[in-house]
Amino acid sequence: MTAIGHSYGSLTVGTAAQRSGGVPGVDDVILLGSPGVGVDKAQGLGVGRDHVFVGAADNDPVTHLPSKDESALGMLMGGPTGVLVARDLLDWGNDDVYFGKDPASEAFGARRFKVDDGPRMVLEGGGFDAHSQYFTPELDPESANNIARIVAGKPDKITTEEHR
């Protein structure tokens, strides 16, 4: 059985997996478009790090949300530009997001699979489109196929992507 969490749902899956006994019956965890899952390491999700998979489009703004500390300090330092300065000051590895470590980062340790980067938010007028296409074969066949491979028990067939 595979637990799949998209966006805030990845935090929900992460929170459930951390409970005593984890998520009953779950062998694999897939995190998509995640702002963090509440733990700093994939092994904290109770299925073993080799059974935690992440898909994160580079143009998905949710996967780049600043951490809570970066946000708070950034707002004190003058708003959005201050957030960027705070990220440089507080996040040396640039691998923290709002709810913990970026699941697509090397530090987190999940298996990152290839997804389409989607359109850029501003320059290509994509808005949040990159955040919403992971499950749509017409827009992101790579992601949809990788999710299907994991669910079918064939994670050795996924196409992988470098960690952030």
OpenMM code with the backbone's topology and positions (N, CA, C; nanometers):
from openmm import Vec3, app, unit

residues = "MET THR ALA ILE GLY HIS SER TYR GLY SER LEU THR VAL GLY THR ALA ALA GLN ARG SER GLY GLY VAL PRO GLY VAL ASP ASP VAL ILE LEU LEU GLY SER PRO GLY VAL GLY VAL ASP LYS ALA GLN GLY LEU GLY VAL GLY ARG ASP HIS VAL PHE VAL GLY ALA ALA ASP ASN ASP PRO VAL THR HIS LEU PRO SER LYS ASP GLU SER ALA LEU GLY MET LEU MET GLY GLY PRO THR GLY VAL LEU VAL ALA ARG ASP LEU LEU ASP TRP GLY ASN ASP ASP VAL TYR PHE GLY LYS ASP PRO ALA SER GLU ALA PHE GLY ALA ARG ARG PHE LYS VAL ASP ASP GLY PRO ARG MET VAL LEU GLU GLY GLY GLY PHE ASP ALA HIS SER GLN TYR PHE THR PRO GLU LEU ASP PRO GLU SER ALA ASN ASN ILE ALA ARG ILE VAL ALA GLY LYS PRO ASP LYS ILE THR THR GLU GLU HIS ARG".split()
positions = [
    Vec3(0.0853, -0.1169, 0.0000),
    Vec3(0.0000, 0.0000, 0.0000),
    Vec3(0.0901, 0.1235, 0.0000),
    Vec3(0.0483, 0.2248, -0.0705),
    Vec3(0.1255, 0.3478, -0.0837),
    Vec3(0.0445, 0.4661, -0.0313),
    Vec3(0.1055, 0.5439, 0.0567),
    Vec3(0.0446, 0.6689, 0.1022),
    Vec3(0.0985, 0.7803, 0.0137),
    Vec3(0.0078, 0.8582, -0.0449),
    Vec3(0.0477, 0.9675, -0.1329),
    Vec3(-0.0029, 1.0979, -0.0739),
    Vec3(0.0890, 1.1937, -0.0582),
    Vec3(0.0511, 1.3251, -0.0081),
    Vec3(0.0962, 1.4330, -0.1043),
    Vec3(0.0019, 1.5164, -0.1471),
    Vec3(0.0329, 1.6290, -0.2352),
    Vec3(0.0146, 1.7589, -0.1580),
    Vec3(0.1108, 1.8492, -0.1700),
    Vec3(0.1036, 1.9803, -0.1082),
    Vec3(0.0895, 1.9662, 0.0434),
    Vec3(-0.0101, 2.0318, 0.1024),
    Vec3(-0.0305, 2.0209, 0.2469),
    Vec3(-0.0615, 1.8764, 0.2865),
    Vec3(-0.1146, 1.7989, 0.1940),
    Vec3(-0.1399, 1.6573, 0.2184),
    Vec3(-0.0119, 1.5806, 0.2484),
    Vec3(0.1021, 1.6294, 0.1998),
    Vec3(0.2287, 1.5635, 0.2324),
    Vec3(0.2620, 1.5825, 0.3804),
    Vec3(0.2256, 1.6976, 0.4363),
    Vec3(0.2431, 1.7178, 0.5808),
    Vec3(0.1493, 1.6255, 0.6573),
    Vec3(0.0282, 1.6072, 0.6075),
    Vec3(-0.0676, 1.5169, 0.6714),
    Vec3(-0.0135, 1.3739, 0.6722),
    Vec3(0.0382, 1.3287, 0.5587),
    Vec3(0.0978, 1.1947, 0.5516),
    Vec3(0.2176, 1.1866, 0.6455),
    Vec3(0.3018, 1.2890, 0.6442),
    Vec3(0.4192, 1.2901, 0.7315),
    Vec3(0.3822, 1.2851, 0.8781),
    Vec3(0.2811, 1.3596, 0.9168),
    Vec3(0.2354, 1.3613, 1.0561),
    Vec3(0.1804, 1.2246, 1.0962),
    Vec3(0.1009, 1.1643, 1.0095),
    Vec3(0.0446, 1.0312, 1.0377),
    Vec3(0.1545, 0.9259, 1.0452),
    Vec3(0.2529, 0.9345, 0.9567),
    Vec3(0.3602, 0.8347, 0.9531),
    Vec3(0.4481, 0.8399, 1.0779),
    Vec3(0.4526, 0.9542, 1.1446),
    Vec3(0.5354, 0.9690, 1.2636),
    Vec3(0.4699, 0.9135, 1.3893),
    Vec3(0.3427, 0.8853, 1.3840),
    Vec3(0.2699, 0.8329, 1.4998),
    Vec3(0.3173, 0.6920, 1.5305),
    Vec3(0.2966, 0.6482, 1.6494),
    Vec3(0.3325, 0.5128, 1.6887),
    Vec3(0.2649, 0.4129, 1.5955),
    Vec3(0.3432, 0.3281, 1.5331),
    Vec3(0.2882, 0.2319, 1.4381),
    Vec3(0.2759, 0.2865, 1.2978),
    Vec3(0.3030, 0.4158, 1.2782),
    Vec3(0.2961, 0.4763, 1.1453),
    Vec3(0.1578, 0.4702, 1.0852),
    Vec3(0.1517, 0.4603, 0.9541),
    Vec3(0.0253, 0.4461, 0.8828),
    Vec3(0.0079, 0.2962, 0.8575),
    Vec3(-0.0892, 0.2327, 0.9224),
    Vec3(-0.1039, 0.0876, 0.9120),
    Vec3(-0.1105, 0.0383, 0.7678),
    Vec3(-0.0256, -0.0604, 0.7363),
    Vec3(-0.0264, -0.1235, 0.6058),
    Vec3(0.0535, -0.0531, 0.4981),
    Vec3(0.1043, 0.0655, 0.5254),
    Vec3(0.1754, 0.1416, 0.4226),
    Vec3(0.3196, 0.0923, 0.4095),
    Vec3(0.3560, 0.0624, 0.2842),
    Vec3(0.4920, 0.0180, 0.2527),
    Vec3(0.5767, 0.1290, 0.1923),
    Vec3(0.5124, 0.2190, 0.1184),
    Vec3(0.5820, 0.3272, 0.0492),
    Vec3(0.5090, 0.4584, 0.0728),
    Vec3(0.5857, 0.5674, 0.0694),
    Vec3(0.5307, 0.7018, 0.0847),
    Vec3(0.5755, 0.7842, -0.0357),
    Vec3(0.4803, 0.8532, -0.0992),
    Vec3(0.5101, 0.9446, -0.2093),
    Vec3(0.4697, 1.0850, -0.1661),
    Vec3(0.5629, 1.1788, -0.1796),
    Vec3(0.5396, 1.3189, -0.1451),
    Vec3(0.5517, 1.4012, -0.2730),
    Vec3(0.4515, 1.4820, -0.3010),
    Vec3(0.4483, 1.5624, -0.4230),
    Vec3(0.4211, 1.7087, -0.3908),
    Vec3(0.4982, 1.7983, -0.4509),
    Vec3(0.4744, 1.9413, -0.4304),
    Vec3(0.4724, 1.9781, -0.2839),
    Vec3(0.5674, 1.9288, -0.2093),
    Vec3(0.5636, 1.9380, -0.0634),
    Vec3(0.6287, 2.0639, -0.0051),
    Vec3(0.5605, 2.1256, 0.0932),
    Vec3(0.6210, 2.2353, 0.1697),
    Vec3(0.6910, 2.1826, 0.2952),
    Vec3(0.7186, 2.0514, 0.2991),
    Vec3(0.7803, 1.9867, 0.4146),
    Vec3(0.6810, 1.8921, 0.4795),
    Vec3(0.7353, 1.7959, 0.5551),
    Vec3(0.6499, 1.6917, 0.6121),
    Vec3(0.6589, 1.6821, 0.7643),
    Vec3(0.7312, 1.7750, 0.8266),
    Vec3(0.7384, 1.7746, 0.9725),
    Vec3(0.8523, 1.6931, 1.0305),
    Vec3(0.9340, 1.6308, 0.9452),
    Vec3(1.0559, 1.5628, 0.9898),
    Vec3(1.1696, 1.6083, 0.8996),
    Vec3(1.2911, 1.5928, 0.9484),
    Vec3(1.4069, 1.6369, 0.8717),
    Vec3(1.4719, 1.5267, 0.7890),
    Vec3(1.4298, 1.4030, 0.8101),
    Vec3(1.4890, 1.2897, 0.7386),
    Vec3(1.3801, 1.1930, 0.6921),
    Vec3(1.3991, 1.1358, 0.5746),
    Vec3(1.3037, 1.0395, 0.5191),
    Vec3(1.2829, 0.9208, 0.6130),
    Vec3(1.3874, 0.8791, 0.6806),
    Vec3(1.3756, 0.7633, 0.7708),
    Vec3(1.2798, 0.7895, 0.8862),
    Vec3(1.2457, 0.9136, 0.9129),
    Vec3(1.1510, 0.9476, 1.0185),
    Vec3(1.0058, 0.9170, 0.9814),
    Vec3(0.9816, 0.8681, 0.8595),
    Vec3(0.8454, 0.8398, 0.8152),
    Vec3(0.8051, 0.6937, 0.8335),
    Vec3(0.8918, 0.6149, 0.8964),
    Vec3(0.8545, 0.4807, 0.9391),
    Vec3(0.8507, 0.3705, 0.8348),
    Vec3(0.8918, 0.3994, 0.7112),
    Vec3(0.8914, 0.2953, 0.6087),
    Vec3(1.0325, 0.2675, 0.5555),
    Vec3(1.1312, 0.3337, 0.6103),
    Vec3(1.2678, 0.3224, 0.5605),
    Vec3(1.2913, 0.4205, 0.4484),
    Vec3(1.4067, 0.4832, 0.4491),
    Vec3(1.4321, 0.5909, 0.3525),
    Vec3(1.4231, 0.5451, 0.2076),
    Vec3(1.4509, 0.4176, 0.1785),
    Vec3(1.4419, 0.3680, 0.0416),
    Vec3(1.2987, 0.3521, -0.0068),
    Vec3(1.2031, 0.3726, 0.0836),
    Vec3(1.0614, 0.3603, 0.0479),
    Vec3(0.9890, 0.4952, 0.0546),
    Vec3(1.0682, 0.6032, 0.0603),
    Vec3(1.0123, 0.7385, 0.0585),
    Vec3(1.0542, 0.8021, -0.0740),
    Vec3(0.9549, 0.8463, -0.1506),
    Vec3(0.9773, 0.9011, -0.2841),
    Vec3(0.9247, 1.0438, -0.2890),
    Vec3(0.9924, 1.1278, -0.3650),
    Vec3(0.9485, 1.2665, -0.3748),
    Vec3(0.9523, 1.3133, -0.5200),
    Vec3(0.8465, 1.3845, -0.5578),
    Vec3(0.8406, 1.4526, -0.6867),
    Vec3(0.8257, 1.6010, -0.6580),
    Vec3(0.9191, 1.6804, -0.7111),
    Vec3(0.9162, 1.8249, -0.6865),
    Vec3(0.9548, 1.8989, -0.8137),
    Vec3(0.8584, 1.9636, -0.8745),
    Vec3(0.8842, 2.0425, -0.9945),
    Vec3(0.9637, 2.1665, -0.9571),
    Vec3(1.0670, 2.1944, -1.0334),
    Vec3(1.1513, 2.3104, -1.0014),
    Vec3(1.0746, 2.4419, -1.0064),
    Vec3(0.9673, 2.4497, -1.0845),
    Vec3(0.8883, 2.5727, -1.0939),
    Vec3(0.7643, 2.5712, -1.0046),
    Vec3(0.7569, 2.4757, -0.9141),
    Vec3(0.6458, 2.4670, -0.8189),
    Vec3(0.6782, 2.5564, -0.6994),
    Vec3(0.6085, 2.6688, -0.6848),
    Vec3(0.6421, 2.7619, -0.5761),
    Vec3(0.6234, 2.7033, -0.4365),
    Vec3(0.5351, 2.6078, -0.4194),
    Vec3(0.5114, 2.5500, -0.2868),
    Vec3(0.6353, 2.4758, -0.2372),
    Vec3(0.7110, 2.4173, -0.3290),
    Vec3(0.8313, 2.3436, -0.2886),
    Vec3(0.9484, 2.4361, -0.2550),
    Vec3(0.9259, 2.5651, -0.2669),
    Vec3(1.0300, 2.6635, -0.2357),
    Vec3(0.9874, 2.7595, -0.1253),
    Vec3(0.8795, 2.7274, -0.0548),
    Vec3(0.8342, 2.8169, 0.0520),
    Vec3(0.9435, 2.8330, 0.1563),
    Vec3(0.9664, 2.9542, 0.2033),
    Vec3(1.0680, 2.9729, 0.3072),
    Vec3(1.0234, 2.9089, 0.4382),
    Vec3(1.1207, 2.8764, 0.5225),
    Vec3(1.0886, 2.8196, 0.6535),
    Vec3(1.0160, 2.9237, 0.7384),
    Vec3(0.9581, 2.8795, 0.8483),
    Vec3(0.8863, 2.9722, 0.9369),
    Vec3(0.9802, 3.0793, 0.9901),
    Vec3(1.1019, 3.0389, 1.0286),
    Vec3(1.1989, 3.1366, 1.0800),
    Vec3(1.2387, 3.2366, 0.9728),
    Vec3(1.2617, 3.1871, 0.8508),
    Vec3(1.2979, 3.2759, 0.7407),
    Vec3(1.1855, 3.3746, 0.7116),
    Vec3(1.0634, 3.3265, 0.7151),
    Vec3(0.9480, 3.4136, 0.6895),
    Vec3(0.9361, 3.5222, 0.7948),
    Vec3(0.9462, 3.4832, 0.9213),
    Vec3(0.9310, 3.5796, 1.0301),
    Vec3(1.0406, 3.6851, 1.0257),
    Vec3(1.1652, 3.6412, 1.0141),
    Vec3(1.2761, 3.7367, 1.0094),
    Vec3(1.2675, 3.8220, 0.8839),
    Vec3(1.2309, 3.7601, 0.7722),
    Vec3(1.2205, 3.8332, 0.6466),
    Vec3(1.1175, 3.9439, 0.6519),
    Vec3(1.0033, 3.9172, 0.7145),
    Vec3(0.9000, 4.0204, 0.7254),
    Vec3(0.9488, 4.1358, 0.8133),
    Vec3(1.0259, 4.1024, 0.9165),
    Vec3(1.0834, 4.2083, 1.0004),
    Vec3(1.1872, 4.2895, 0.9226),
    Vec3(1.2463, 4.2252, 0.8209),
    Vec3(1.3515, 4.2908, 0.7429),
    Vec3(1.2977, 4.3577, 0.6165),
    Vec3(1.1659, 4.3686, 0.6040),
    Vec3(1.1129, 4.4450, 0.4935),
    Vec3(1.0337, 4.3697, 0.3892),
    Vec3(0.9774, 4.2559, 0.4226),
    Vec3(0.8887, 4.1875, 0.3292),
    Vec3(0.9574, 4.0826, 0.2449),
    Vec3(0.9072, 4.0599, 0.1242),
    Vec3(0.9578, 3.9518, 0.0392),
    Vec3(1.1088, 3.9573, 0.0136),
    Vec3(1.1624, 4.0751, -0.0086),
    Vec3(1.3068, 4.0860, -0.0286),
    Vec3(1.3805, 4.0472, 0.0988),
    Vec3(1.3250, 4.0851, 0.2120),
    Vec3(1.3834, 4.0470, 0.3408),
    Vec3(1.3816, 3.8967, 0.3617),
    Vec3(1.2798, 3.8296, 0.3087),
    Vec3(1.2727, 3.6831, 0.3202),
    Vec3(1.3913, 3.6201, 0.2476),
    Vec3(1.4256, 3.6720, 0.1307),
    Vec3(1.5402, 3.6189, 0.0571),
    Vec3(1.6696, 3.6397, 0.1348),
    Vec3(1.6842, 3.7550, 0.1964),
    Vec3(1.8026, 3.7816, 0.2795),
    Vec3(1.8029, 3.6879, 0.3995),
    Vec3(1.6881, 3.6706, 0.4650),
    Vec3(1.6775, 3.5817, 0.5808),
    Vec3(1.7107, 3.4383, 0.5425),
    Vec3(1.6686, 3.3951, 0.4249),
    Vec3(1.7006, 3.2582, 0.3790),
    Vec3(1.8516, 3.2406, 0.3698),
    Vec3(1.9210, 3.3402, 0.3159),
    Vec3(2.0665, 3.3310, 0.3066),
    Vec3(2.1312, 3.3275, 0.4450),
    Vec3(2.0752, 3.4027, 0.5399),
    Vec3(2.1319, 3.4073, 0.6745),
    Vec3(2.1029, 3.2808, 0.7559),
    Vec3(1.9821, 3.2256, 0.7413),
    Vec3(1.9378, 3.1156, 0.8279),
    Vec3(1.9498, 2.9766, 0.7660),
    Vec3(1.9529, 2.9665, 0.6360),
    Vec3(1.9441, 2.8359, 0.5706),
    Vec3(2.0670, 2.8135, 0.4830),
    Vec3(2.1764, 2.7764, 0.5460),
    Vec3(2.3041, 2.7632, 0.4759),
    Vec3(2.2971, 2.6646, 0.3602),
    Vec3(2.2287, 2.5536, 0.3769),
    Vec3(2.2194, 2.4540, 0.2708),
    Vec3(2.1053, 2.4805, 0.1744),
    Vec3(2.0276, 2.5857, 0.2007),
    Vec3(1.9109, 2.6191, 0.1198),
    Vec3(1.8195, 2.4979, 0.1020),
    Vec3(1.8000, 2.4219, 0.2120),
    Vec3(1.7193, 2.3009, 0.2038),
    Vec3(1.6069, 2.2980, 0.3070),
    Vec3(1.5742, 2.4134, 0.3631),
    Vec3(1.4619, 2.4220, 0.4553),
    Vec3(1.3417, 2.4819, 0.3838),
    Vec3(1.2246, 2.4264, 0.4142),
    Vec3(1.0988, 2.4817, 0.3649),
    Vec3(1.0074, 2.5008, 0.4852),
    Vec3(0.8857, 2.5401, 0.4632),
    Vec3(0.7986, 2.5850, 0.5721),
    Vec3(0.7794, 2.4826, 0.6836),
    Vec3(0.7656, 2.3544, 0.6492),
    Vec3(0.7405, 2.2519, 0.7508),
    Vec3(0.8593, 2.1584, 0.7706),
    Vec3(0.9821, 2.2083, 0.7580),
    Vec3(1.1006, 2.1265, 0.7830),
    Vec3(1.1930, 2.1231, 0.6626),
    Vec3(1.2690, 2.0156, 0.6536),
    Vec3(1.3606, 1.9999, 0.5408),
    Vec3(1.2830, 1.9793, 0.4111),
    Vec3(1.3381, 2.0309, 0.3041),
    Vec3(1.2813, 2.0101, 0.1714),
    Vec3(1.2923, 1.8612, 0.1390),
    Vec3(1.1799, 1.7913, 0.1183),
    Vec3(1.1868, 1.6486, 0.0871),
    Vec3(1.2663, 1.6175, -0.0394),
    Vec3(1.2852, 1.7150, -0.1283),
    Vec3(1.3633, 1.6936, -0.2505),
    Vec3(1.5122, 1.7182, -0.2282),
    Vec3(1.5507, 1.7555, -0.1065),
    Vec3(1.6913, 1.7848, -0.0790),
    Vec3(1.7698, 1.6587, -0.0468),
    Vec3(1.8977, 1.6673, -0.0695),
    Vec3(1.9860, 1.5553, -0.0360),
    Vec3(1.9843, 1.5281, 0.1138),
    Vec3(1.9765, 1.6337, 0.1935),
    Vec3(1.9759, 1.6184, 0.3391),
    Vec3(1.8567, 1.5358, 0.3877),
    Vec3(1.7420, 1.5483, 0.3222),
    Vec3(1.6229, 1.4728, 0.3627),
    Vec3(1.6403, 1.3238, 0.3343),
    Vec3(1.6950, 1.2913, 0.2182),
    Vec3(1.7297, 1.1531, 0.1890),
    Vec3(1.6250, 1.0661, 0.1224),
    Vec3(1.5194, 1.1246, 0.0670),
    Vec3(1.4191, 1.0458, -0.0072),
    Vec3(1.4721, 1.0158, -0.1469),
    Vec3(1.4041, 0.9285, -0.2158),
    Vec3(1.4372, 0.8999, -0.3552),
    Vec3(1.3586, 0.9973, -0.4420),
    Vec3(1.4292, 1.0871, -0.5084),
    Vec3(1.3634, 1.1876, -0.5913),
    Vec3(1.3423, 1.1335, -0.7324),
    Vec3(1.2171, 1.1386, -0.7767),
    Vec3(1.1894, 1.0931, -0.9131),
    Vec3(1.1633, 1.2113, -1.0040),
    Vec3(1.1831, 1.1864, -1.1312),
    Vec3(1.1723, 1.2914, -1.2321),
    Vec3(1.0271, 1.3322, -1.2532),
    Vec3(1.0072, 1.4632, -1.2608),
    Vec3(0.8787, 1.5236, -1.2961),
    Vec3(0.9080, 1.6363, -1.3941),
    Vec3(0.8066, 1.6795, -1.4645),
    Vec3(0.8221, 1.7948, -1.5520),
    Vec3(0.8310, 1.9195, -1.4650),
    Vec3(0.9190, 2.0113, -1.4998),
    Vec3(0.9347, 2.1328, -1.4183),
    Vec3(0.8142, 2.2246, -1.4254),
    Vec3(0.7305, 2.2101, -1.5267),
    Vec3(0.6129, 2.2958, -1.5399),
    Vec3(0.6512, 2.4363, -1.5811),
    Vec3(0.5515, 2.5184, -1.6098),
    Vec3(0.5796, 2.6553, -1.6521),
    Vec3(0.6273, 2.7411, -1.5355),
    Vec3(0.7122, 2.8366, -1.5669),
    Vec3(0.7592, 2.9301, -1.4647),
    Vec3(0.6435, 3.0205, -1.4229),
    Vec3(0.6426, 3.0520, -1.2963),
    Vec3(0.5312, 3.1220, -1.2335),
    Vec3(0.5016, 3.2574, -1.2999),
    Vec3(0.6027, 3.3383, -1.3179),
    Vec3(0.5814, 3.4736, -1.3694),
    Vec3(0.6227, 3.4852, -1.5158),
    Vec3(0.7455, 3.4461, -1.5470),
    Vec3(0.7977, 3.4679, -1.6813),
    Vec3(0.7183, 3.3959, -1.7902),
    Vec3(0.6592, 3.2825, -1.7562),
    Vec3(0.5781, 3.2102, -1.8538),
    Vec3(0.4299, 3.2167, -1.8196),
    Vec3(0.3945, 3.2960, -1.7203),
    Vec3(0.2549, 3.3122, -1.6814),
    Vec3(0.1921, 3.1857, -1.6257),
    Vec3(0.2746, 3.0980, -1.5685),
    Vec3(0.2258, 2.9704, -1.5194),
    Vec3(0.1542, 2.9741, -1.3868),
    Vec3(0.1738, 3.0828, -1.3104),
    Vec3(0.1119, 3.0882, -1.1784),
    Vec3(0.1476, 2.9648, -1.0976),
    Vec3(0.0471, 2.8950, -1.0498),
    Vec3(0.0694, 2.7746, -0.9696),
    Vec3(0.0511, 2.6464, -1.0518),
    Vec3(0.0518, 2.6571, -1.1848),
    Vec3(0.0291, 2.5402, -1.2703),
    Vec3(0.1262, 2.4267, -1.2408),
    Vec3(0.2534, 2.4580, -1.2176),
    Vec3(0.3532, 2.3534, -1.1912),
    Vec3(0.3195, 2.2760, -1.0638),
    Vec3(0.2438, 2.3360, -0.9738),
    Vec3(0.2064, 2.2702, -0.8490),
    Vec3(0.0914, 2.1711, -0.8677),
    Vec3(0.0198, 2.1833, -0.9763),
    Vec3(-0.1033, 2.1057, -0.9925),
    Vec3(-0.0998, 2.0026, -1.1048),
    Vec3(0.0162, 1.9728, -1.1602),
    Vec3(0.0180, 1.8840, -1.2756),
    Vec3(0.0803, 1.7469, -1.2497),
    Vec3(0.1206, 1.7159, -1.1288),
    Vec3(0.1883, 1.5890, -1.0988),
    Vec3(0.1067, 1.4658, -1.1385),
    Vec3(-0.0251, 1.4727, -1.1230),
    Vec3(-0.1119, 1.3574, -1.1487),
    Vec3(-0.1724, 1.3564, -1.2890),
    Vec3(-0.1410, 1.4564, -1.3706),
    Vec3(-0.2060, 1.4720, -1.5000),
    Vec3(-0.1153, 1.4226, -1.6122),
    Vec3(-0.1430, 1.3030, -1.6658),
    Vec3(-0.0559, 1.2465, -1.7694),
    Vec3(-0.0382, 1.3360, -1.8920),
    Vec3(-0.1407, 1.4134, -1.9279),
    Vec3(-0.1288, 1.5009, -2.0447),
    Vec3(-0.0293, 1.6147, -2.0206),
    Vec3(-0.0152, 1.6584, -1.8976),
    Vec3(0.0755, 1.7684, -1.8653),
    Vec3(0.2101, 1.7201, -1.8127),
    Vec3(0.2100, 1.6076, -1.7417),
    Vec3(0.3332, 1.5569, -1.6826),
    Vec3(0.3339, 1.4036, -1.6857),
    Vec3(0.3551, 1.3472, -1.8050),
    Vec3(0.3558, 1.2008, -1.8155),
    Vec3(0.4673, 1.1362, -1.7334),
    Vec3(0.5789, 1.2042, -1.7181),
    Vec3(0.6912, 1.1496, -1.6407),
    Vec3(0.6505, 1.1267, -1.4961),
    Vec3(0.5889, 1.2270, -1.4346),
    Vec3(0.5439, 1.2147, -1.2961),
    Vec3(0.4369, 1.1069, -1.2819),
    Vec3(0.3356, 1.1117, -1.3675),
    Vec3(0.2266, 1.0140, -1.3591),
    Vec3(0.2793, 0.8715, -1.3747),
    Vec3(0.3728, 0.8502, -1.4662),
    Vec3(0.4299, 0.7170, -1.4861),
    Vec3(0.5135, 0.6736, -1.3657),
    Vec3(0.5890, 0.7654, -1.3081),
    Vec3(0.6692, 0.7305, -1.1909),
    Vec3(0.5813, 0.6961, -1.0716),
    Vec3(0.4748, 0.7723, -1.0508),
    Vec3(0.3804, 0.7411, -0.9423),
    Vec3(0.3220, 0.6020, -0.9649),
    Vec3(0.2816, 0.5722, -1.0875),
    Vec3(0.2229, 0.4415, -1.1189),
    Vec3(0.3226, 0.3289, -1.0937),
    Vec3(0.4486, 0.3503, -1.1277),
    Vec3(0.5509, 0.2471, -1.1051),
    Vec3(0.5668, 0.2167, -0.9561),
    Vec3(0.5676, 0.3208, -0.8748),
    Vec3(0.5828, 0.3009, -0.7298),
    Vec3(0.4616, 0.2268, -0.6737),
    Vec3(0.3432, 0.2726, -0.7088),
    Vec3(0.2196, 0.2105, -0.6595),
    Vec3(0.2106, 0.0650, -0.7045),
    Vec3(0.2602, 0.0349, -0.8248),
    Vec3(0.2555, -0.1013, -0.8781),
    Vec3(0.3644, -0.1913, -0.8187),
    Vec3(0.4449, -0.1364, -0.7288),
    Vec3(0.5502, -0.2170, -0.6668),
    Vec3(0.6742, -0.2324, -0.7523),
    Vec3(0.6958, -0.1377, -0.8446),
    Vec3(0.8125, -0.1421, -0.9330),
    Vec3(0.8961, -0.0149, -0.9208),
    Vec3(0.9368, 0.0209, -0.7979),
    Vec3(1.0118, 0.1450, -0.7806),
    Vec3(1.1493, 0.1430, -0.8471),
    Vec3(1.2000, 0.0241, -0.8787),
    Vec3(1.3281, 0.0149, -0.9476),
    Vec3(1.3181, 0.0655, -1.0917),
    Vec3(1.1963, 0.0859, -1.1410),
    Vec3(1.1738, 0.1315, -1.2787),
    Vec3(1.1535, 0.2831, -1.2893),
    Vec3(1.1530, 0.3551, -1.1757),
    Vec3(1.1325, 0.4999, -1.1833),
    Vec3(1.2517, 0.5676, -1.2493),
    Vec3(1.2244, 0.6825, -1.3092),
    Vec3(1.3336, 0.7668, -1.3578),
    Vec3(1.3649, 0.8642, -1.2461),
    Vec3(1.4909, 0.8775, -1.2156),
    Vec3(1.5311, 0.9581, -1.0999),
    Vec3(1.5824, 1.0948, -1.1415),
    Vec3(1.5871, 1.1810, -1.0428),
    Vec3(1.6360, 1.3174, -1.0632),
    Vec3(1.7306, 1.3497, -0.9477),
    Vec3(1.8290, 1.4345, -0.9747),
    Vec3(1.9228, 1.4754, -0.8701),
    Vec3(1.8496, 1.5487, -0.7585),
    Vec3(1.8979, 1.5339, -0.6368),
    Vec3(1.8436, 1.6102, -0.5251),
    Vec3(1.8752, 1.7574, -0.5429),
    Vec3(1.8013, 1.8379, -0.4732),
    Vec3(1.8294, 1.9825, -0.4762),
    Vec3(1.9503, 2.0099, -0.3899),
] * unit.nanometer
topology = app.Topology()
chain = topology.addChain("A")
for resn in residues:
    res = topology.addResidue(resn, chain)
    for name in ("N", "CA", "C"):
        topology.addAtom(name, app.Element.getBySymbol(name[0]), res)
